[in-house]
Amino acid sequence: MPEMETQDFLNIVKDTRPRLLTLCQSFFDRHEMAYDAEDAVQETYLRLWQMRMRIGEYRNPEALATMIAKNICIDILKQHSAMVEPLHETLNAIDDAQTDILAIQHDAERLLKKTMRRLPATKRKITPLQVFAVPSSRHNRHQSKRGLMTKV
């Protein structure tokens, strides 16, 4: 079979581009994937050009271009799906971890309140003051160097 002439190829491109672009855009309806439609059309023409020596074997090059474009779109969607699934799994794991942290915080608060209720009334009044009155470790080092730190 003779090789397709460049002008014949350009005619196919000119005739099929609007239709292929519309087809590919229908595959990529989400805004963040809109650029993939143009990529799919370009990839279609690249593959057609690579097969130009055998393109005469096909009765309808436009139908061939449509079939190639559909397959490319499906491949791109599969690639995106493979990338999106791990992202969803990661987000679910983060949600689970945050839920676990909240549960631990809730349990810690509950245990602290329970322990505080068991303390004698005087100790219950003093303990929160001691917790909030603890100086910073920097302050402790400074005071201990000067010999001013006392044990409680």
C-alpha positions as CSV (number, residue, x, y, z in Angstrom):
1,M,0.0,0.0,0.0
2,P,1.3,3.5,-0.7
3,E,2.1,5.9,2.1
4,M,-0.6,8.5,2.9
5,E,0.3,11.9,1.6
6,T,0.7,14.7,4.0
7,Q,-2.1,16.7,2.5
8,D,-4.5,13.7,2.7
9,F,-3.6,13.4,6.4
10,L,-4.2,17.1,7.0
11,N,-7.6,16.8,5.3
12,I,-8.5,14.0,7.7
13,V,-7.4,16.2,10.7
14,K,-9.3,19.2,9.4
15,D,-12.5,17.1,8.9
16,T,-12.4,15.1,12.1
17,R,-11.0,17.6,14.7
18,P,-14.3,19.2,15.8
19,R,-16.0,15.8,16.1
20,L,-13.1,14.2,18.0
21,L,-12.8,17.1,20.3
22,T,-16.5,17.0,21.2
23,L,-16.3,13.2,21.7
24,C,-13.3,13.5,24.0
25,Q,-14.8,16.3,26.0
26,S,-17.8,14.1,26.7
27,F,-15.4,11.6,28.3
28,F,-13.9,14.4,30.5
29,D,-16.8,16.3,31.8
30,R,-15.1,17.3,35.0
31,H,-13.5,20.7,34.8
32,E,-10.1,19.5,36.1
33,M,-9.8,17.0,33.3
34,A,-10.9,19.3,30.5
35,Y,-7.3,19.6,29.2
36,D,-7.2,15.8,28.7
37,A,-9.7,16.1,25.8
38,E,-7.2,18.1,23.8
39,D,-4.4,15.7,24.7
40,A,-6.5,12.7,23.6
41,V,-7.1,14.3,20.2
42,Q,-3.5,15.1,19.7
43,E,-2.5,11.5,20.7
44,T,-5.1,10.3,18.2
45,Y,-3.5,12.2,15.4
46,L,0.0,11.1,16.4
47,R,-1.1,7.4,16.3
48,L,-2.8,8.0,12.9
49,W,0.4,9.5,11.6
50,Q,2.4,6.6,12.8
51,M,0.1,4.2,10.9
52,R,0.1,6.3,7.7
53,M,1.7,3.5,5.8
54,R,-1.2,1.2,6.5
55,I,-4.0,3.7,6.6
56,G,-5.0,2.8,3.1
57,E,-6.1,-0.7,4.4
58,Y,-9.0,1.0,6.2
59,R,-12.2,2.0,4.4
60,N,-13.0,4.9,6.7
61,P,-10.1,6.7,8.3
62,E,-12.5,9.0,10.1
63,A,-14.1,5.9,11.9
64,L,-10.6,4.7,12.7
65,A,-9.7,8.1,14.2
66,T,-12.9,7.9,16.3
67,M,-12.1,4.4,17.6
68,I,-8.5,5.4,18.5
69,A,-9.8,8.5,20.3
70,K,-12.3,6.5,22.4
71,N,-9.6,4.0,23.4
72,I,-7.2,6.8,24.4
73,C,-9.9,8.5,26.5
74,I,-10.6,5.2,28.2
75,D,-6.9,4.8,29.0
76,I,-6.6,8.3,30.4
77,L,-9.7,7.7,32.6
78,K,-8.1,4.5,33.9
79,Q,-4.9,6.3,34.7
80,H,-6.8,9.0,36.6
81,S,-8.9,6.4,38.5
82,A,-5.7,4.7,39.5
83,M,-4.4,7.9,41.0
84,V,-7.6,9.0,42.6
85,E,-8.3,5.8,44.5
86,P,-5.1,6.0,46.7
87,L,-6.0,9.6,47.4
88,H,-9.5,8.6,48.7
89,E,-7.9,5.9,50.8
90,T,-5.4,8.4,52.3
91,L,-8.2,10.9,53.1
92,N,-10.2,8.1,54.7
93,A,-7.2,7.1,56.8
94,I,-6.7,10.8,57.9
95,D,-10.4,11.0,58.9
96,D,-10.1,7.7,60.9
97,A,-7.0,9.0,62.7
98,Q,-8.7,12.3,63.5
99,T,-11.7,10.4,64.9
100,D,-9.3,8.3,67.0
101,I,-7.5,11.4,68.4
102,L,-10.9,12.9,69.3
103,A,-11.9,9.7,71.1
104,I,-8.6,9.6,73.0
105,Q,-9.0,13.2,74.0
106,H,-12.6,12.5,75.2
107,D,-11.4,9.5,77.2
108,A,-8.6,11.5,78.8
109,E,-11.0,14.3,79.8
110,R,-13.4,11.8,81.2
111,L,-10.7,10.0,83.2
112,L,-9.3,13.4,84.5
113,K,-12.7,14.5,85.7
114,K,-13.3,11.1,87.3
115,T,-10.0,11.3,89.1
116,M,-10.6,14.9,90.2
117,R,-13.9,13.9,91.7
118,R,-12.1,11.3,93.9
119,L,-9.8,13.9,95.4
120,P,-10.5,15.6,98.7
121,A,-12.2,19.0,98.2
122,T,-9.1,21.0,99.2
123,K,-6.9,19.0,96.8
124,R,-9.5,19.5,94.0
125,K,-9.1,23.3,94.4
126,I,-5.3,23.3,94.6
127,T,-4.6,20.8,91.7
128,P,-5.8,23.0,88.8
129,L,-3.9,25.9,90.3
130,Q,-0.7,23.8,90.4
131,V,-1.2,22.6,86.8
132,F,-1.6,26.1,85.5
133,A,1.1,27.6,87.7
134,V,3.9,25.3,86.6
135,P,6.7,27.6,85.3
136,S,8.3,26.8,81.9
137,S,11.4,24.6,81.8
138,R,13.4,27.7,80.8
139,H,12.2,29.5,83.9
140,N,13.1,26.4,86.0
141,R,16.7,26.2,84.7
142,H,17.1,29.9,85.4
143,Q,15.8,29.7,88.9
144,S,17.8,26.5,89.7
145,K,21.1,28.2,88.7
146,R,20.4,31.0,91.1
147,G,19.4,28.6,93.8
148,L,15.9,29.8,94.1
149,M,14.0,26.7,93.1
150,T,12.2,24.8,95.8
151,K,10.6,21.4,95.9
152,V,6.9,21.1,96.3
